[in-house]
Amino acid sequence: MDPRLEVKRLFKVTPNKAFKTDSQRLAFSAYFGVSVYVTMV
């Protein structure tokens, strides 16, 4: 299972719009962190 796809799926099903802008920042941070981690491994 690709963690990046999982993150995308999690934020796609989030219904709350107010939560969305915050979660986009979080998703970006998570995505960036995972990308760096995958690159190092």
TIMI-2910 file (N, C-alpha, C, CB; in pm, 1 decimal, decimal comma, always signed):
<rs>
+----------+----------+----------+----------+----------+----------+----------+----------+----------+----------+----------+----------+------+
!      n_x !      n_y !      n_z !     ca_x !     ca_y !     ca_z !      c_x !      c_y !      c_z !     cb_x !     cb_y !     cb_z ! resn !
+----------+----------+----------+----------+----------+----------+----------+----------+----------+----------+----------+----------+------+
!    +83,8 !   -120,4 !     +0,0 !     +0,0 !     +0,0 !     +0,0 !    +87,1 !   +125,1 !     +0,0 !    -94,7 !     +0,7 !   +122,2 !  Met !
!    +54,9 !   +217,7 !    -90,2 !   +130,2 !   +342,3 !   -100,3 !    +75,2 !   +442,9 !     +0,8 !   +123,5 !   +399,8 !   -244,7 !  Asp !
!   +155,0 !   +485,4 !    +97,7 !   +106,2 !   +580,1 !   +199,5 !    +61,1 !   +712,1 !   +140,0 !   +214,0 !   +606,2 !   +302,1 !  Pro !
!   +121,9 !   +752,0 !    +27,8 !    +82,4 !   +877,9 !    -35,8 !    -60,3 !   +870,2 !    -88,6 !   +178,6 !   +913,0 !   -149,8 !  Arg !
!    -94,0 !   +756,6 !   -149,0 !   -230,6 !   +737,5 !   -198,2 !   -328,8 !   +733,3 !    -81,9 !   -241,0 !   +608,0 !   -281,4 !  Leu !
!   -287,0 !   +672,8 !    +26,4 !   -371,5 !   +663,5 !   +145,2 !   -401,5 !   +802,8 !   +200,4 !   -303,9 !   +576,5 !   +253,1 !  Glu !
!   -299,4 !   +888,8 !   +205,3 !   -318,2 !  +1026,9 !   +251,4 !   -416,1 !  +1100,0 !   +160,9 !   -183,5 !  +1102,0 !   +255,9 !  Val !
!   -396,9 !  +1084,4 !    +29,1 !   -487,2 !  +1148,2 !    -67,1 !   -630,5 !  +1101,4 !    -47,0 !   -442,3 !  +1118,9 !   -210,5 !  Lys !
!   -646,4 !   +970,2 !    -27,6 !   -781,2 !   +914,7 !    -10,6 !   -846,1 !   +968,0 !   +117,4 !   -775,9 !   +760,2 !     -7,2 !  Arg !
!   -767,2 !   +976,9 !   +222,8 !   -819,4 !  +1026,9 !   +349,6 !   -872,2 !  +1169,0 !   +335,7 !   -711,5 !  +1021,8 !   +457,0 !  Leu !
!   -798,3 !  +1253,1 !   +266,7 !   -839,2 !  +1392,6 !   +256,0 !   -947,5 !  +1413,6 !   +150,8 !   -719,7 !  +1478,9 !   +223,7 !  Phe !
!   -959,7 !  +1319,3 !    +57,4 !  -1065,5 !  +1327,1 !    -42,4 !  -1201,8 !  +1302,3 !    +20,6 !  -1040,3 !  +1226,8 !   -154,6 !  Lys !
!  -1207,6 !  +1213,5 !   +118,8 !  -1335,0 !  +1178,9 !   +180,6 !  -1372,0 !  +1271,9 !   +296,4 !  -1330,5 !  +1036,2 !   +229,7 !  Val !
!  -1287,0 !  +1369,8 !   +326,0 !  -1317,7 !  +1465,3 !   +431,8 !  -1428,9 !  +1559,1 !   +386,1 !  -1191,8 !  +1545,5 !   +471,7 !  Thr !
!  -1544,5 !  +1555,2 !   +450,9 !  -1658,1 !  +1634,8 !   +405,2 !  -1651,7 !  +1780,4 !   +450,0 !  -1785,7 !  +1573,2 !   +454,5 !  Pro !
!  -1581,7 !  +1805,7 !   +559,6 !  -1581,2 !  +1938,8 !   +619,6 !  -1493,2 !  +2035,9 !   +541,6 !  -1534,1 !  +1930,9 !   +763,9 !  Asn !
!  -1555,5 !  +2140,9 !   +484,7 !  -1482,1 !  +2236,9 !   +401,9 !  -1388,1 !  +2323,5 !   +485,2 !  -1579,7 !  +2325,5 !   +325,3 !  Lys !
!  -1432,8 !  +2362,2 !   +603,6 !  -1349,7 !  +2445,2 !   +690,5 !  -1223,6 !  +2369,5 !   +731,2 !  -1428,8 !  +2489,1 !   +815,5 !  Ala !
!  -1238,2 !  +2239,9 !   +747,3 !  -1126,1 !  +2153,9 !   +784,5 !  -1030,5 !  +2137,1 !   +667,6 !  -1176,4 !  +2017,0 !   +831,8 !  Phe !
!  -1083,9 !  +2156,6 !   +546,1 !  -1008,8 !  +2122,5 !   +425,9 !   -882,1 !  +2206,6 !   +407,4 !  -1097,3 !  +2138,3 !   +305,6 !  Lys !
!   -891,1 !  +2338,4 !   +425,3 !   -772,1 !  +2421,6 !   +404,6 !   -661,8 !  +2382,7 !   +502,0 !   -806,7 !  +2570,8 !   +420,5 !  Thr !
!   -700,6 !  +2358,3 !   +627,2 !   -605,3 !  +2314,6 !   +728,2 !   -545,7 !  +2179,5 !   +692,1 !   -672,0 !  +2307,7 !   +865,0 !  Asp !
!   -632,3 !  +2089,4 !   +647,9 !   -587,0 !  +1954,2 !   +616,9 !   -500,2 !  +1951,7 !   +492,3 !   -705,9 !  +1861,4 !   +599,0 !  Ser !
!   -520,7 !  +2048,1 !   +402,8 !   -436,2 !  +2054,0 !   +283,4 !   -292,2 !  +2085,6 !   +322,8 !   -489,4 !  +2160,0 !   +183,7 !  Gln !
!   -277,0 !  +2176,3 !   +419,4 !   -142,8 !  +2206,1 !   +469,6 !    -83,8 !  +2081,8 !   +534,8 !   -146,2 !  +2323,9 !   +570,2 !  Arg !
!   -165,9 !  +2014,1 !   +612,9 !   -122,8 !  +1892,1 !   +680,5 !    -88,4 !  +1783,9 !   +578,8 !   -231,8 !  +1842,2 !   +776,5 !  Leu !
!   -173,4 !  +1771,0 !   +477,4 !   -150,2 !  +1670,7 !   +373,0 !    -20,6 !  +1700,6 !   +299,5 !   -268,3 !  +1666,5 !   +273,6 !  Ala !
!     +4,6 !  +1828,7 !   +272,9 !   +127,1 !  +1866,8 !   +204,3 !   +248,8 !  +1832,1 !   +289,6 !   +125,9 !  +2016,9 !   +171,0 !  Phe !
!   +239,8 !  +1863,1 !   +418,1 !   +349,3 !  +1830,6 !   +510,0 !   +372,7 !  +1680,3 !   +515,6 !   +319,5 !  +1884,4 !   +650,6 !  Ser !
!   +262,8 !  +1605,6 !   +525,5 !   +272,3 !  +1459,8 !   +531,9 !   +330,7 !  +1405,7 !   +402,0 !   +133,9 !  +1396,9 !   +559,1 !  Ala !
!   +281,9 !  +1457,1 !   +290,5 !   +329,0 !  +1412,4 !   +159,1 !   +477,2 !  +1442,7 !   +143,5 !   +248,4 !  +1479,8 !    +46,1 !  Tyr !
!   +516,9 !  +1563,2 !   +182,6 !   +656,5 !  +1603,5 !   +173,4 !   +743,7 !  +1514,8 !   +262,4 !   +672,6 !  +1751,5 !   +212,7 !  Phe !
!   +696,8 !  +1491,5 !   +384,1 !   +770,5 !  +1407,1 !   +477,6 !   +787,5 !  +1265,7 !   +424,7 !   +700,1 !  +1403,6 !   +611,7 !  Gly !
!   +680,7 !  +1209,6 !   +371,5 !   +684,9 !  +1073,9 !   +316,6 !   +777,8 !  +1068,8 !   +196,0 !   +543,4 !  +1026,4 !   +277,3 !  Val !
!   +770,1 !  +1170,9 !   +110,5 !   +855,4 !  +1174,5 !     -9,2 !  +1002,8 !  +1176,0 !    +29,6 !   +822,2 !  +1297,9 !    -95,8 !  Ser !
!  +1036,7 !  +1258,4 !   +126,0 !  +1174,4 !  +1267,2 !   +173,5 !  +1217,1 !  +1133,7 !   +233,8 !  +1189,5 !  +1380,9 !   +277,3 !  Val !
!  +1127,9 !  +1074,7 !   +313,1 !  +1156,9 !   +946,1 !   +376,5 !  +1180,4 !   +837,5 !   +271,8 !  +1041,9 !   +905,3 !   +469,9 !  Tyr !
!  +1094,2 !   +832,3 !   +171,8 !  +1106,9 !   +732,2 !    +65,7 !  +1236,7 !   +752,8 !    -11,8 !   +985,9 !   +738,6 !    -29,8 !  Val !
!  +1271,6 !   +879,3 !    -35,5 !  +1394,9 !   +910,9 !   -107,8 !  +1517,7 !   +864,2 !    -28,4 !  +1403,6 !  +1062,9 !   -135,5 !  Thr !
!  +1514,6 !   +883,5 !   +102,7 !  +1626,7 !   +844,0 !   +187,4 !  +1638,0 !   +692,4 !   +198,5 !  +1612,1 !   +905,3 !   +325,9 !  Met !
!  +1525,7 !   +624,6 !   +197,8 !  +1525,6 !   +478,0 !   +206,8 !  +1546,9 !   +424,0 !    +66,1 !  +1391,2 !   +422,9 !   +269,7 !  Val !
+----------+----------+----------+----------+----------+----------+----------+----------+----------+----------+----------+----------+------+
</rs>
